[in-house]
């Protein structure tokens, strides 16, 4: 067990090789066997964001500037200290030579030669924004880059960082992380906020509710492929999507249930909203074959006459325990009259219905 404080960044080159870094302190850990064992290393610089490029080349931000390792993390040297007092918050490299770093007060710097020369870019933020600190940056391709930060800031370049366009997310919250699957489709997360765009940031759809009913701040977002993604937040909050971020559900347990289960809603009776928890299992035979797989799941609300009034889940989900809220806080409970309602969980070979009461 390593006593190394809060680990703020993680980067894996492949399923075996990874690095986790953070502060306080100048300690980080590496694994070469998929996390079974870890090696503790030290630098003279406190590390922030890290990114593997190949087995030997790693870039990182730190308390004194931008750092680089060419021997797999054994030793590091600074490649830019000119603005270290502005505290570089994040970086992203699209290849071994071309990368961007962002930080306090809207700082953006780009390099095309592996950090030998850096160019500072000027961002034309609206004056009313005040502080314009940026917390995350991502290349979509060699020309299109996005960054996000404090006060709901999102900026975009389509010419490799030469000029940047302000693309407000519509949120006033801090945005610590973003992820774009292509030049048009992406999500940002915040305190608490999920925003999604399908037109390159020209407009944003707020997805703050219902996946985050507890209002926990959200810290990071990542996708393992074009459809499957995760959001991590405070107090163990994990949100999951299997449709590219179109909808999210709260993944509240990593333990794999052995049976389907639709839990009684809580509270019940309720006003104005209630939480519904359900479990999607994996079978022993699938576990033996290592094919837990996804299940197509629907969770539907019906009124006392059997009429469908809401669909809360309609997607494929990995085995696990999930929770949704109805009516969602972003909706309006007055849209539904007091009375008895039924919620029904269905998969290919399972169906269960329970009753709940809305009282006003």
C-alpha positions in Angstrom: 0.0 0.0 0.0 1.4 3.4 -1.0 0.8 6.5 1.0 0.9 9.0 -1.8 -2.0 11.3 -1.2 -4.7 12.0 -3.8 -3.9 10.5 -7.2 -5.2 13.0 -9.7 -4.2 11.4 -13.1 -3.9 8.0 -14.7 -2.6 6.9 -18.1 -2.3 3.4 -19.5 -0.4 2.6 -22.6 -2.0 -0.8 -22.9 -3.6 -3.4 -20.6 -0.4 -4.0 -18.7 1.5 -0.7 -18.6 0.2 2.3 -16.7 1.1 5.2 -14.5 -0.8 7.0 -11.7 0.3 10.3 -10.5 -0.9 13.2 -8.3 -0.2 15.3 -5.3 0.7 16.4 -2.8 4.3 15.3 -3.1 6.6 14.1 -5.9 5.7 10.4 -5.8 4.0 8.4 -8.5 3.5 4.7 -9.2 3.8 2.5 -12.3 2.6 -1.0 -13.2 3.8 -3.4 -16.0 1.4 -6.2 -15.2 -2.0 -4.7 -15.4 -2.0 -3.4 -11.8 -1.1 -6.7 -10.0 2.1 -5.0 -8.7 3.1 -1.4 -8.6 6.5 0.3 -8.5 6.8 3.5 -6.5 9.0 6.2 -8.1 10.0 9.7 -7.2 10.7 12.9 -9.0 12.0 16.3 -7.9 8.8 17.8 -9.3 5.2 17.4 -8.1 3.3 15.7 -10.9 -0.2 16.5 -12.3 -1.6 15.2 -15.6 0.3 12.4 -17.2 0.1 10.8 -20.7 1.9 7.8 -22.2 2.9 8.2 -25.9 4.9 5.0 -26.2 6.7 2.6 -23.8 9.6 5.1 -23.3 8.0 8.5 -23.9 5.7 10.1 -21.3 4.6 13.7 -20.9 3.4 15.3 -17.6 2.4 18.6 -16.1 3.9 19.5 -12.8 4.4 22.2 -10.2 7.4 23.6 -12.2 6.2 23.3 -15.7 5.8 20.6 -18.4 7.9 17.5 -17.9 9.1 14.7 -20.2 10.5 11.2 -19.7 12.3 9.3 -22.5 13.1 6.2 -20.4 9.6 5.1 -19.4 9.4 7.3 -16.3 12.6 6.4 -14.6 13.9 10.0 -14.9 12.3 13.3 -16.0 13.4 16.7 -17.3 11.6 20.0 -17.7 10.7 21.1 -21.2 8.9 24.3 -20.4 9.2 26.4 -17.2 8.3 29.8 -18.7 4.8 29.9 -17.2 5.1 27.5 -14.3 3.7 30.1 -11.9 0.4 29.9 -13.9 0.2 26.2 -12.9 -0.3 24.0 -16.0 -3.5 22.0 -15.2 -3.7 19.5 -18.1 -2.0 18.4 -21.3 -2.8 16.2 -24.4 -0.5 15.0 -27.1 -1.8 13.6 -30.4 1.6 12.1 -31.3 5.2 12.3 -29.9 5.7 15.8 -31.2 2.4 17.7 -31.2 0.7 18.6 -28.0 -1.2 21.3 -26.0 -1.1 22.3 -22.4 -3.6 24.5 -20.5 -3.7 26.2 -17.1 -4.6 29.2 -15.0 -6.1 32.4 -16.5 -6.8 30.8 -19.9 -3.2 29.8 -20.6 -2.9 27.6 -23.7 0.5 26.6 -25.2 1.2 24.3 -28.2 4.2 22.5 -29.5 4.9 20.7 -32.7 8.5 19.5 -31.9 8.1 17.5 -28.7 8.4 20.5 -26.4 11.6 22.1 -27.7 9.6 25.2 -28.7 6.2 26.3 -27.3 3.8 28.9 -28.7 1.4 30.8 -26.4 -2.1 31.2 -27.7 -4.4 34.0 -26.8 -8.0 33.3 -25.9 -10.7 35.9 -26.5 -12.9 35.1 -23.5 -15.9 37.4 -22.8 -14.8 39.9 -20.2 -17.6 39.0 -17.8 -16.1 35.6 -17.3 -13.4 36.9 -15.0 -11.1 34.0 -14.2 -10.8 31.7 -17.2 -8.7 28.8 -15.8 -8.7 25.7 -18.0 -8.7 22.2 -16.5 -8.7 19.8 -19.4 -7.8 19.6 -23.1 -8.3 16.9 -25.8 -7.2 16.5 -29.4 -9.9 15.0 -31.7 -7.6 15.2 -34.7 -4.5 17.2 -35.6 -6.5 20.3 -36.3 -9.5 20.1 -33.8 -8.8 20.5 -30.1 -11.3 21.2 -27.2 -10.6 22.6 -23.7 -12.8 23.3 -20.7 -12.6 25.0 -17.4 -14.0 27.2 -14.7 -17.4 28.9 -15.1 -18.6 26.5 -17.8 -15.9 27.5 -20.3 -15.5 25.5 -23.4 -13.1 26.6 -26.2 -12.3 25.0 -29.5 -9.8 25.3 -32.3 -10.1 23.9 -35.8 -6.6 25.0 -37.0 -4.3 23.1 -34.7 -4.4 25.8 -31.9 -3.6 28.9 -33.9 -7.0 30.5 -33.0 -9.7 29.5 -30.5 -13.4 29.9 -30.4 -15.5 30.3 -27.3 -18.2 27.7 -27.1 -20.1 28.3 -23.8 -21.6 25.1 -22.3 -24.6 26.8 -20.7 -23.4 25.8 -17.3 -22.0 28.1 -14.6 -20.2 25.2 -12.9 -16.5 24.3 -13.1 -15.8 21.8 -15.8 -12.9 19.6 -14.8 -13.1 17.1 -17.7 -14.3 16.5 -21.3 -14.4 13.8 -23.8 -15.0 14.0 -27.6 -15.5 10.9 -29.7 -15.3 12.9 -32.9 -15.2 16.6 -34.0 -18.9 17.1 -33.3 -19.9 14.8 -30.5 -18.7 15.2 -27.0 -19.5 15.6 -23.3 -18.3 17.8 -20.5 -18.7 17.2 -16.8 -18.8 19.5 -13.8 -20.0 20.4 -10.3 -22.5 18.9 -10.9 -23.3 19.0 -14.6 -23.2 16.8 -17.7 -23.4 18.6 -21.0 -23.5 17.0 -24.4 -23.1 18.4 -27.9 -23.6 16.8 -31.3 -22.7 19.9 -33.3 -19.2 20.8 -32.2 -20.2 22.9 -29.2 -22.6 25.2 -31.0 -25.3 24.0 -28.6 -25.4 21.9 -25.5 -28.0 19.6 -23.9 -27.9 19.5 -20.1 -27.8 16.0 -18.8 -27.4 16.9 -15.2 -30.5 14.9 -14.3 -31.6 12.2 -13.8 -28.2 10.3 -13.7 -26.9 12.4 -10.8 -29.8 13.0 -8.5 -27.6 13.2 -5.4 -25.9 16.3 -6.9 -22.4 14.8 -6.4 -19.7 16.8 -8.1 -18.4 15.0 -11.2 -14.6 14.9 -11.9 -13.7 12.9 -14.9 -15.1 11.2 -18.0 -13.7 8.6 -20.3 -14.9 6.2 -23.1 -13.6 2.8 -23.8 -15.2 2.8 -27.2 -17.6 4.9 -29.2 -20.6 3.7 -27.1 -19.4 2.7 -23.7 -18.3 5.4 -21.2 -18.0 6.2 -17.6 -18.1 9.3 -15.4 -16.5 9.4 -12.0 -17.4 11.8 -9.2 -17.3 12.5 -5.5 -18.3 9.9 -2.9 -18.0 6.9 -5.2 -20.3 8.2 -7.9 -20.0 6.2 -11.1 -22.3 6.9 -14.1 -22.4 4.6 -17.1 -23.5 4.9 -20.7 -23.8 2.3 -23.4 -25.1 4.6 -26.2 -22.3 7.1 -26.6 -23.5 9.4 -23.9 -27.0 9.9 -25.1 -28.3 8.7 -21.7 -26.5 7.9 -18.4 -27.5 5.6 -15.5 -26.0 5.6 -12.0 -23.8 2.5 -11.5 -23.8 2.2 -7.8 -22.0 -1.1 -7.3 -19.1 -2.9 -9.0 -20.1 -6.3 -7.5 -21.7 -8.6 -10.0 -25.2 -9.7 -8.8 -26.1 -13.4 -9.3 -29.9 -12.7 -9.8 -32.1 -10.1 -11.4 -33.6 -7.8 -8.8 -36.0 -4.9 -8.9 -35.9 -3.2 -5.5 -38.8 -1.4 -3.8 -38.5 2.3 -4.6 -37.5 4.7 -1.8 -39.1 6.7 -0.4 -42.6 5.3 -0.9 -45.0 7.1 -0.8 -43.0 9.9 -2.3 -43.1 13.6 -3.2 -41.7 15.0 -5.4 -39.4 12.1 -6.5 -38.3 8.6 -5.7 -35.3 6.4 -6.4 -35.5 3.0 -8.1 -32.7 0.5 -7.8 -32.2 -2.6 -9.9 -29.6 -5.4 -10.3 -28.5 -7.0 -13.6 -26.7 -10.3 -12.9 -24.2 -12.4 -14.7 -24.7 -16.2 -14.8 -22.1 -18.6 -13.5 -21.7 -20.1 -17.0 -21.0 -16.7 -18.5 -18.5 -16.0 -15.7 -16.6 -19.2 -16.4 -16.4 -18.3 -20.1 -15.4 -14.7 -19.2 -18.4 -13.4 -21.2 -20.5 -11.6 -18.7 -21.8 -9.4 -21.6 -24.6 -6.8 -21.7 -28.3 -7.2 -21.2 -30.9 -5.2 -23.0 -32.9 -3.6 -20.2 -36.0 -1.5 -20.0 -37.5 0.2 -17.0 -40.9 1.7 -17.6 -43.5 3.6 -15.5 -47.2 2.9 -15.9 -50.2 4.6 -14.4 -53.0 2.7 -12.7 -54.8 2.3 -16.0 -51.8 0.6 -17.5 -50.8 3.5 -19.7 -47.1 4.1 -20.2 -46.1 7.5 -18.7 -42.2 7.3 -18.8 -39.3 5.2 -19.9 -36.4 5.5 -17.5 -34.0 3.0 -19.1 -34.0 1.5 -22.6 -30.5 0.3 -23.4 -27.9 -2.5 -23.0 -26.3 -2.5 -19.5 -23.3 -4.4 -18.1 -23.9 -6.6 -15.1 -24.1 -4.5 -11.9 -26.4 -2.5 -9.7 -28.0 0.7 -11.0 -30.2 3.5 -9.7 -32.4 6.0 -11.4 -34.8 8.7 -10.1 -38.4 9.5 -11.1 -39.6 12.1 -11.8 -36.2 13.5 -12.6 -35.4 16.8 -10.7 -35.0 18.5 -14.1 -38.6 17.5 -14.9 -41.7 18.6 -13.2 -43.6 16.4 -10.7 -46.7 18.4 -11.3 -46.9 16.7 -14.7 -48.0 13.6 -12.9 -51.1 13.4 -10.8 -51.2 11.9 -7.3 -52.0 8.2 -7.2 -50.7 4.7 -7.8 -48.0 4.0 -10.3 -46.2 0.8 -11.4 -42.6 0.4 -12.5 -41.6 -2.6 -14.6 -38.1 -4.0 -15.2 -37.8 -6.2 -18.3 -34.9 -8.1 -20.0 -34.9 -10.9 -22.5 -35.8 -13.6 -19.9 -36.9 -11.5 -16.8 -39.8 -9.3 -15.9 -40.8 -7.8 -12.5 -43.3 -5.1 -11.5 -43.6 -3.1 -8.3 -46.1 -0.5 -7.1 -45.4 3.0 -5.8 -47.5 5.9 -4.7 -47.1 9.6 -5.6 -48.7 11.8 -2.9 -49.0 15.6 -3.2 
